[in-house]
Amino acid sequence: MPEEERVAKLNYGIIGCGMMGQEHLRNIALLPDAAVVAIFEPDAGMRALSAEAVPSAKLVDSIEEVLAVDEVNCLLIASPNYLHLEQLEKIAAIRPLPVLVEKPLFTDPADAPRLAALRAAYPAPIWVAMEYRYMPPVARMIAEAAEATGGIRMLTIREHRFPFLEKVGDWNRFNRNTGGTLVEKCCHFFDLMRHILKSDPVRVMASGGQSVNHLDEVYGGQKSDIWDNAYVIVDFASGARAMLELCMFAEGARYQEEISAVGPKGKIECLVPGPGRFWPEHLGEPPVSQVIVSPRDPKGPHMVEIPVDPQLLEAGDHNGSTFYQHQRFQKAALGEQPVEVALDDGWWAVAMGLAAQRSAETGEVVNLPTEW
């Protein structure tokens, strides 16, 4: 059979189809040789949106029913954070298919042994969704960082953005559901730190809290306790150090993410705008991502714009990265390449976030374990 005719097709079963799940639906629709064939979403409003987006998909009432659909040969988990590990365990017990699971992988440090057991026994690929790796400007920066810096010694990630959006049942307003802001929002950035520096963290220092957003919000008689700003410093085994600066009441900024890496040869940075749908129309077209290389000798910054396909920008809030992530997951699910963001990566990202939460709460430096 000619190569062009031997194209396998991925038929997704979706578990959880809220705000992020809807973005996944739009991006899967852009992939060749992929389709959504079953969806489990208990919220009536999101279920209706899912039916409108993918009218051919079967809407079912449980994970068990998703797995019972014969055509399903891979899974996406985009449910609330605290459900991810339990749902993976259920899939493992019934029909372990290739899975793309949204971050964070888990939220409770006591669950690490369960995750280790899953890692040891699960026979199919599990890919943890860390979309920020696949933003085109971030990927370009990572590819050029070693040459531009001569070996990174300092890495800084700044995110100045909008507050947490409203989600189904307001689950994201409470630390007990999310793992805390430094897990829910920032595990992406801790994953980037490890990925860029190619080293594991050894200690974390942090300061953070709830200063502006959600202060007067009450749900079911309980006040929201989710944080909206923080500084986190991380020391790595390689001797490199990294810092995260998070502010979630800075949606007026021109760029949402600013990442810089510096070494003995120079500096490289990328500037990434936030979702285009939030850019004020009266200011014209939204900014375009940039990568800037600033050598020490000869001095003189060199800037390159990194435009992203408008269709991909329209399909989601993550600068096209959700589409590129699915492309790679598709190859891993079909056995054509290894998983790029594995359970180990997912564990480290959460462990770093939990350590940062604890450091900010206690005012103490938190040392990280070498393994889980």
N, C-alpha and C positions, 0 to 999 in steps of 0.2 A: 504494500500500500504506500503511495507517495507520502512524503513527510507532511505536506500541507493538509492531507486528509486525516492524519493520525493525531487530531487535536482532541485531548480530553476536555470534558466540561465539568466545571464545578457547580454543583447545585447546593446553595446555602440553605441551612436552617437557621433562623434568627431567633435568639433568646433575649428578649428585651428590646423594644423598639421605640424608646423615647427620643429625646433630642439628638443624642449621639447616634442612636440606631437609625434615625431618619437620614443622617449624613451618610452612614454606611450604605443605606439603600440607594441613595443617589449615585454614589461612587461605584457600587457593584454594577449598576445599570450601564455605566460607561465602559466596563471591562468586556473584552471579547470573550466568548466561550465561558460565560458565567451567568448564573441566574439565581434569584431567590425563589424557592419553591415552598417554603413553610415558615410561618411566623408565629411565635408565642409572645403576645403582649397583653397583659391583663387590663391595662387602663383603656377605657372605652374610647377616649379621644385619640390617643396615639394609635390604637387599633384601627380606627376609622382612617386616619392619615396613612397608615401602612397599606390598607386595602386600596386606597386611592392611588398610592404610588406604585404598587405592584398588584394589580387586580388578578393576575394569574396565580398568585401564591395562596396556599391553603392557610387559613387562619385557625389555629388550634389553641387548646386550653391548657397545655402543660408541656413540660420538657419531654415527658414520655411520649406524647403524641407527635412532637417534632421528630423524635428518633424513630418513630414507627413509620414515617413517610419514607418509602423505599428509595425514592429519587435523591433524597438528601445524602450527600457524601462529604460535606464539611459543615462546620458550625461557626457562628459568630455569637459571642456573649457580650451584650451591651446593656446589661441590667444594672441596678444600683450596686455600688461597690461591695457592700457587706454580703451580697449573695454570690459573688463570683466563685469562691472556693467550694461552697456547698454544691453549686451547680456543676462544677467540674467533676466533683466526686460522684454525683448522680450520673453524669454522662459516662464516666469511667466504668461504673457498675452495669450500665445497660448496653451501650454501643459506642465504644471509644473511637470517635472520628477525629480527623484534623480540626483543630479549634484555633480561632483568633479570638482571644479574650481581652476585653478592654482593661485598661489600667484603672485603679491599682489592682494587683493580683489578689491581695488580701488586705485586711484592715486591722487585725488583732494579732499582736506578737505571739500570743499563745497558740496561734494556728500554724506556726512554722513546722511542727512535726507532721501535721496532716499534709502540708504542702510537700514535705520531703517524701512522704509515702506515695503521694500522687506522682511525683517525679520518677520514683523508682519503678513504678508499675505501669504507667500510661504508655501504650504501645504506638501511639500516633503522634504526629507533630502538634505541639502547643506553642503558639506564637503570642506573645504579650504585646498588645497594641501600644507602641510608643511612637505616635505619629511624628513627634518633633524631629526625630532622626531623619525623616524623609521630606521635610520642607526643602525645596530646591536651594534656597540661599544657605541653609544650615548644612545641607549635604555638600555644597560647593566649598564652604568654609572648612569642613572636616577634611575633605579631600586635599586641600592645599595647606592645612595647618602645619604639618611637620616641616615642609619646605620653607614656609613663610616665617616660622618662629625659630627654627633650629632646635626644636624640642620645647614643648610648652612647660613653663614653670608657674604661670598664673593664668587662671581661667575665671572669667566673670560672666554671669548670666543675670540680666536685668529683665524683669517682666513688669511693665506698667500697663495696666489693663482695666477693663470694666469689672463691676462686681459679679459675683456668682449669679447666673441666670436662674429663673424659676424653673423647677423641674417637677415631675409628677409626684404629688404627695409631699412636696417640700422636703424630700429626704436629705437633700444636700445642705440643709441648714443646721445640721447637728453633727458634732464630731463623732458621736457613737456610730453613725451610719457611714461616714466618709473616711474615718481614720484620722481626721483633722486636715486642715488646709495644706499642711506641708507634706501630707500623703496624697490627698485627693488631687490637688492642683499641681504640686511640685515634684511628684515622683517622676514626671517627664524630664525635669531638669536634672534631677539626681542621676537618672539613667544617662542623660547626655554627658554629665561630668565623667562618669566611668567610661563611657564609650569613647569620648574624645581623648581622655588622658591615658586610656588603656592601663588602668591601675585600679585597685580597690581602696576604698576609704578606710581610715583607721580611727579618726576621731571627728566629732562634730560639735560646734558651738553655735548657739542660735539665740535670737531675741525676736519675739513676735507677739501678736495679739489682735484683738478686735478693737479698732479705734474709731471707725467711721460708719461702716456698713452694718446693716441688720441689727443695730443696737436696740431698736424698739419693736422688733418683729417677735411675735408670739404665736406658736403653733401648738394646738392641743394643750394650752395652758403652760407651755414651756418656752422660755426665751431662747432664741437662736444663739449658739455659742461658737459659730464658725469664725475663724480669724480672717483678717483682710490685709495684713501686712507682716513682713518679717525680713530679717537679715540672717543668713546662714553661712558659716565658714566651715569648710571641710578640708582636713589634711589627708593626703593620700600616701600610700605605701611608697610610691616612687619619689616622694619628696615634693611633688607639686602640691599646690593648694588652689582651692576654688571657692568662689563666693556666689551666693544667690541673693538678689535683692528683689523682693516681691512687693508690689503695691497694687491693690485691687480697687483703688478709687482714683485712677489716673487715666480714665478713658479719653481724655482730651489730648493725649500724647500723639505725635506723628507716627512713631513706631511703637509697636507693642513689645517686641523682643529685641534686645540688643545683647549680642554675645561677643566677647572679645577674648583672645588668647594671645599671650605674650611670652617670648623666649629670648634667648641671647641674640638672635638675628633680627627680630622685629616683632611686629604685631599684625594680627589678622582679626577682622571683626565682620559681623553681619548684622544688618538692620532689617527687621521683618515687620511689616505693618499688620495691624489687626484685621478682623473680618471686614471685607468691603461693605457689607450691609450696614455697618455702624459708622462709616465715614460720612461726614456731613455733605450733603449734595451741593451746598453753596460754595464749597471749597474746590469743586471740580473733581477731576479724576483722583482716585486714591493713590497714595505713594506706591512706588515700586521698590521691591526688596533690593538691597545693595550688599555687596561684599567689598571690603576695603582692606588692602594690604599696605602696611606702613613699615618699610625696612628702616633699620637704624643707619645703614650706610650703603648706598647714598640715600639721604633723607628724601622723602617725597611720597605721600600717599597715592595709591592707585586704586580708583574706584571702578567697579563693574556693576551695572544693573543686572538683576536676575529676574526677568519677567516670568510670570506663571501663566499657563494657558487659561484664558478667561472662563472656559467651560469648567475647568477644575476649580477655579475660585468660586464660581457660581454654585458648585456642588457641595461646598462645605466651608467651615470656618478655619481650616488648618492649612491654608496656603498650598493646597493641592496635595498635601502629604498623605491623606487618607487613600487617595487613588493609588499613589506609588507604593504604599504599604501593601495594599491588596494585590498589586501585581506580584510582589515578592512572596506574599503568603500563598498565592496561587501556585507558584513554582514549588514552594516547600510542600504544600499539600499533595502535589502530584509527584513528589519524590525527585524533582529536578534540581533542587538546591537545599542546603541545610537551613534550619530555622535561624534567623538573624537575631531575634529577641526572644531568648529562651526563658524557662522558668527561673534559672539562676539570675538572669538580668532583672526579671520581675521582682524576685525576692530582694535583691540588693537595693533596688529603687525604693521599695516600701521600708526596708530596714533603715535606710538613710533618712527617710521622711519621719518615721517614728522616733528615731534618735533626735532629730531636730525638734520635733514637738516636745520631747522630754527635756531637752536642754533648755528650751525657751521657758518651759513651765517651772523648772527647778533652778535655773541660773547656773547649772553645772555643765562642765565638759562631759560628753558622753563618748566612751570608747566603743567601737564597733567590734563584733565578733569576726573572726577570720573565715568562718563558714557557718552553715545552718544545718 
